[in-house]
Structures are given as C-alpha cells and as structure tokens.
Amino acid sequence: MIADKLTGKQYVGSAYGDECIWQRWSAYAKDGHGGNRELQNLLSERGEKYKYNFKYSILEVCNMNLGNEYIIGRESYWKEVLQTREFGLNKN
C-alpha cells in the first residue's frame, strides 16, 4: 500500500510474477508511480518531488506458488476493505 502522508489517500497494489515485490518497489523508487495513473496524475500536478510524501507498507505476504489470480484477488480484497476505489487512489 502507498499512502499519501499529506492527504491520507491510499493506493493498494500487488506484486506477482518472477520478481514479485522487488520489481514493483523498484519501479516506484524509480519514478514514484510504478505506472499507476492516479499516482502519475498526482506527481504531474504537484511535481516529481511530491513522491517523498508517500509511505510504503506491506499489507500481506502471500506464497508465490498460489498463483497470480489469487494474489490479484487479495489485492481486490484490500481495495474493498480500505475503500481505496471510493476514497483513495485506485480506480480499478
């Protein structure tokens, strides 16, 4: 989960595939948005240095052998629980 420390809005994502969380967090560290449109828009509006207002957290650790569909399902679960589609930075 990525939380904007200034607004409190949250983004929930998942990491799966060969490199899992390392690949995802490397992308966020590089550009601040990891391809997420809402984070891209936020950084575009407020400037690249705004990414330093983001706090990163791991909500759940899953066994990679459970498969991508399972992990995507858990991502959806956390989006529902934290209401990040309605009040946060998730639009899907």
N, CA, C and O of each residue as an XYZ file, in Angstrom:
368
protein
N       0.846     -1.168      0.000
C       0.000      0.000      0.000
C       0.894      1.234      0.000
O       1.942      1.265      0.646
N       0.466      2.226     -0.721
C       1.152      3.520     -0.712
C       0.174      4.532     -0.135
O      -0.953      4.655     -0.614
N       0.596      5.245      0.875
C      -0.239      6.275      1.487
C       0.386      7.637      1.249
O       1.589      7.826      1.430
N      -0.448      8.583      0.840
C      -0.023      9.970      0.700
C      -0.097     10.585      2.095
O      -1.189     10.762      2.635
N       1.031     10.906      2.670
C       1.077     11.413      4.045
C       0.419     12.775      4.193
O       0.056     13.152      5.307
N       0.252     13.524      3.117
C      -0.375     14.842      3.217
C      -1.895     14.781      3.124
O      -2.585     15.550      3.793
N      -2.428     13.868      2.296
C      -3.875     13.800      2.111
C      -4.510     12.601      2.798
O      -5.716     12.594      3.043
N      -3.713     11.591      3.108
C      -4.241     10.364      3.693
C      -4.797      9.387      2.672
O      -5.188      8.279      3.039
N      -4.841      9.764      1.405
C      -5.334      8.856      0.378
C      -4.364      7.692      0.209
O      -3.149      7.838      0.339
N      -4.948      6.526     -0.086
C      -4.145      5.315     -0.184
C      -4.287      4.673     -1.565
O      -5.296      4.838     -2.250
N      -3.252      3.942     -1.945
C      -3.237      3.148     -3.164
C      -2.846      1.726     -2.786
O      -1.854      1.518     -2.088
N      -3.610      0.761     -3.238
C      -3.297     -0.642     -2.998
C      -2.898     -1.276     -4.318
O      -3.606     -1.153     -5.317
N      -1.771     -1.946     -4.314
C      -1.300     -2.671     -5.486
C      -0.842     -4.050     -5.079
O      -0.814     -4.389     -3.896
N      -0.485     -4.837     -6.066
C       0.014     -6.181     -5.773
C       1.282     -6.422     -6.572
O       1.581     -5.718     -7.536
N       2.006     -7.420     -6.148
C       3.256     -7.773     -6.818
C       3.259     -9.280     -7.034
O       3.091    -10.057     -6.093
N       3.450     -9.677     -8.275
C       3.496    -11.095     -8.610
C       4.385    -11.281     -9.830
O       4.883    -10.309    -10.399
N       4.577    -12.496    -10.218
C       5.476    -12.781    -11.325
C       6.848    -13.171    -10.801
O       7.014    -13.444     -9.613
N       7.817    -13.196    -11.683
C       9.148    -13.696    -11.345
C       9.845    -12.897    -10.254
O      10.477    -13.480     -9.372
N       9.742    -11.575    -10.298
C      10.497    -10.750     -9.352
C       9.646    -10.170     -8.229
O      10.171     -9.510     -7.332
N       8.379    -10.402     -8.267
C       7.434    -10.003     -7.212
C       7.660     -8.579     -6.695
O       7.738     -7.625     -7.469
N       7.761     -8.463     -5.395
C       7.788     -7.142     -4.758
C       9.031     -6.341     -5.133
O       8.974     -5.114     -5.203
N      10.139     -7.011     -5.372
C      11.357     -6.291     -5.741
C      11.137     -5.479     -7.015
O      11.520     -4.311     -7.074
N      10.538     -6.072     -8.013
C      10.285     -5.377     -9.288
C       9.334     -4.205     -9.081
O       9.572     -3.112     -9.595
N       8.245     -4.430     -8.320
C       7.253     -3.372     -8.121
C       7.856     -2.186     -7.373
O       7.704     -1.040     -7.797
N       8.534     -2.457     -6.267
C       9.072     -1.355     -5.476
C      10.223     -0.675     -6.186
O      10.460      0.513     -5.969
N      10.941     -1.393     -7.025
C      11.987     -0.757     -7.833
C      11.368      0.252     -8.787
O      11.910      1.338     -8.991
N      10.226     -0.110     -9.372
C       9.527      0.808    -10.278
C       9.052      2.049     -9.530
O       9.191      3.165    -10.032
N       8.492      1.864     -8.335
C       8.045      3.015     -7.549
C       9.220      3.895     -7.143
O       9.114      5.121     -7.163
N      10.324      3.285     -6.780
C      11.505      4.059     -6.386
C      12.051      4.857     -7.557
O      12.552      5.967     -7.378
N      11.958      4.301     -8.744
C      12.497      4.964     -9.935
C      11.675      6.182    -10.336
O      12.221      7.263    -10.552
N      10.344      6.001    -10.437
C       9.534      7.092    -10.982
C       8.452      7.620    -10.043
O       7.796      8.614    -10.356
N       8.259      6.971     -8.901
C       7.279      7.456     -7.933
C       5.863      6.986     -8.160
O       5.011      7.179     -7.293
N       5.574      6.360     -9.324
C       4.202      5.958     -9.600
C       4.054      4.516    -10.055
O       2.951      3.974     -9.980
N       5.103      3.878    -10.519
C       5.033      2.480    -10.924
C       3.998      2.191    -11.986
O       3.558      1.050    -12.122
N       3.598      3.202    -12.743
C       2.618      3.024    -13.809
C       1.183      3.298    -13.403
O       0.296      3.272    -14.256
N       0.922      3.559    -12.131
C      -0.440      3.854    -11.682
C      -0.844      5.244    -12.143
O      -0.140      6.217    -11.876
N      -1.970      5.343    -12.830
C      -2.412      6.624    -13.403
C      -2.708      7.689    -12.362
O      -2.369      8.857    -12.551
N      -3.340      7.294    -11.262
C      -3.666      8.281    -10.231
C      -2.394      8.847     -9.601
O      -2.316     10.047     -9.338
N      -1.410      8.004     -9.361
C      -0.139      8.493     -8.826
C       0.589      9.339     -9.864
O       1.209     10.345     -9.520
N       0.516      8.940    -11.129
C       1.116      9.739    -12.209
C       0.497     11.130    -12.245
O       1.209     12.130    -12.330
N      -0.830     11.193    -12.181
C      -1.520     12.485    -12.206
C      -1.128     13.344    -11.013
O      -0.905     14.547    -11.149
N      -1.047     12.730     -9.864
C      -0.673     13.451     -8.640
C       0.725     14.048     -8.777
O       0.943     15.211     -8.437
N       1.670     13.255     -9.275
C       3.039     13.745     -9.443
C       3.122     14.790    -10.548
O       3.924     15.720    -10.470
N       2.300     14.636    -11.568
C       2.274     15.624    -12.645
C       1.766     16.978    -12.132
O       2.290     18.029    -12.500
N       0.746     16.934    -11.286
C       0.164     18.155    -10.735
C       1.074     18.826     -9.703
O       1.214     20.049     -9.686
N       1.686     18.015     -8.851
C       2.419     18.564     -7.706
C       3.933     18.524     -7.832
O       4.645     19.042     -6.972
N       4.425     17.909     -8.902
C       5.868     17.837     -9.122
C       6.454     16.512     -8.672
O       5.914     15.840     -7.793
N       7.566     16.150     -9.287
C       8.196     14.852     -9.040
C       8.602     14.645     -7.584
O       8.539     13.525     -7.078
N       9.011     15.701     -6.917
C       9.465     15.568     -5.526
C       8.324     15.236     -4.563
O       8.565     14.887     -3.407
N       7.089     15.345     -5.040
C       5.948     15.005     -4.193
C       5.992     13.541     -3.771
O       5.401     13.170     -2.757
N       6.690     12.705     -4.543
C       6.777     11.276     -4.213
C       7.394     11.039     -2.836
O       7.217      9.966     -2.258
N       8.100     12.004     -2.318
C       8.692     11.854     -0.995
C       7.647     11.948      0.120
O       7.964     11.731      1.290
N       6.407     12.272     -0.240
C       5.303     12.277      0.716
C       4.629     10.914      0.807
O       3.689     10.747      1.584
N       5.084      9.943      0.036
C       4.467      8.626      0.025
C       5.097      7.718      1.082
O       6.316      7.690      1.255
N       4.254      6.992      1.770
C       4.702      5.999      2.746
C       4.313      4.623      2.216
O       3.165      4.402      1.828
N       5.263      3.708      2.200
C       5.057      2.377      1.639
C       4.890      1.362      2.759
O       5.630      1.377      3.743
N       3.900      0.472      2.597
C       3.629     -0.561      3.591
C       3.272     -1.870      2.897
O       2.716     -1.868      1.799
N       3.592     -2.973      3.538
C       3.182     -4.289      3.059
C       1.965     -4.703      3.873
O       2.030     -4.798      5.098
N       0.858     -4.948      3.185
C      -0.366     -5.352      3.874
C      -0.424     -6.847      4.129
O      -0.963     -7.294      5.141
N       0.136     -7.618      3.205
C       0.032     -9.065      3.307
C       1.150     -9.703      2.492
O       1.518     -9.195      1.432
N       1.679    -10.794      2.975
C       2.672    -11.568      2.247
C       2.015    -12.887      1.847
O       1.458    -13.598      2.684
N       2.091    -13.203      0.547
C       1.475    -14.429      0.033
C       2.540    -15.347     -0.548
O       3.601    -14.899     -0.981
N       2.244    -16.597     -0.549
C       3.095    -17.585     -1.192
C       2.981    -17.413     -2.707
O       1.875    -17.456     -3.247
N       4.090    -17.220     -3.390
C       4.080    -17.023     -4.847
C       3.479    -18.216     -5.583
O       2.971    -18.063     -6.694
N       3.528    -19.392     -4.983
C       3.022    -20.591     -5.634
C       1.498    -20.628     -5.698
O       0.933    -21.492     -6.369
N       0.831    -19.716     -5.018
C      -0.626    -19.662     -5.063
C      -1.139    -19.135     -6.395
O      -2.304    -19.341     -6.733
N      -0.291    -18.463     -7.149
C      -0.658    -18.002     -8.485
C      -1.086    -16.547     -8.532
O      -1.499    -15.959     -7.533
N      -0.973    -15.989     -9.729
C      -1.289    -14.576     -9.941
C      -2.745    -14.248     -9.643
O      -3.039    -13.203     -9.064
N      -3.664    -15.137    -10.036
C      -5.088    -14.868     -9.814
C      -5.407    -14.739     -8.330
O      -6.195    -13.881     -7.932
N      -4.799    -15.584     -7.520
C      -5.014    -15.499     -6.077
C      -4.514    -14.164     -5.539
O      -5.196    -13.510     -4.751
N      -3.331    -13.767     -5.965
C      -2.743    -12.514     -5.480
C      -3.564    -11.316     -5.936
O      -3.759    -10.374     -5.168
N      -4.041    -11.337     -7.160
C      -4.902    -10.256     -7.650
C      -6.207    -10.215     -6.851
O      -6.738     -9.138     -6.577
N      -6.713    -11.371     -6.484
C      -7.912    -11.429     -5.632
C      -7.675    -10.808     -4.266
O      -8.545    -10.115     -3.738
N      -6.513    -11.047     -3.695
C      -6.176    -10.445     -2.402
C      -6.025     -8.932     -2.535
O      -6.416     -8.183     -1.640
N      -5.458     -8.489     -3.652
C      -5.362     -7.048     -3.907
C      -6.761     -6.432     -3.917
O      -6.989     -5.391     -3.301
N      -7.682     -7.067     -4.609
C      -9.060     -6.575     -4.672
C      -9.696     -6.551     -3.284
O     -10.417     -5.614     -2.940
N      -9.426     -7.579     -2.498
C      -9.935     -7.624     -1.119
C      -9.492     -6.392     -0.337
O     -10.314     -5.739      0.306
N      -8.201     -6.071     -0.386
C      -7.683     -4.928      0.368
C      -8.239     -3.607     -0.159
O      -8.463     -2.676      0.615
N      -8.462     -3.519     -1.461
C      -9.087     -2.306     -2.022
C     -10.482     -2.111     -1.449
O     -10.894     -0.990     -1.151
N     -11.202     -3.217     -1.298
C     -12.550     -3.143     -0.722
C     -12.503     -2.769      0.754
O     -13.231     -1.881      1.197
N     -11.655     -3.440      1.505
C     -11.561     -3.193      2.950
C     -11.159     -1.748      3.245
O     -11.729     -1.106      4.126
N     -10.181     -1.249      2.506
C      -9.673      0.109      2.754
C     -10.413      1.185      1.952
O     -10.131      2.375      2.093
N     -11.350      0.763      1.118
C     -12.174      1.657      0.289
C     -11.323      2.590     -0.571
O     -11.631      3.773     -0.714
N     -10.258      2.044     -1.137
C      -9.356      2.888     -1.928
C      -9.900      3.214     -3.308
O      -9.394      4.116     -3.974
N     -10.917      2.498     -3.744
C     -11.552      2.868     -5.018
C     -12.442      4.095     -4.826
O     -12.487      4.978     -5.682
N     -13.136      4.141     -3.712
C     -14.064      5.243     -3.444
C     -13.359      6.485     -2.912
O     -13.699      7.606     -3.291
N     -12.377      6.287     -2.034
C     -11.781      7.409     -1.315
C     -10.273      7.520     -1.473
O      -9.643      8.382     -0.860
N      -9.697      6.656     -2.290
C      -8.241      6.647     -2.418
C      -7.773      6.851     -3.841
O      -8.379      7.587     -4.621
N      -6.693      6.188     -4.155
C      -6.009      6.387     -5.435
C      -6.136      5.191     -6.377
O      -5.391      5.099     -7.352
N      -7.063      4.278     -6.103
C      -7.323      3.158     -7.011
C      -8.580      3.459     -7.821
O      -9.597      3.882     -7.271
N      -8.502      3.240     -9.112
C      -9.674      3.432     -9.962
C     -10.140      2.117    -10.576
O     -11.169      2.090    -11.251
N      -9.419      1.043    -10.362
C      -9.837     -0.254    -10.899
C     -10.150     -1.225     -9.780
O     -10.519     -2.369    -10.041
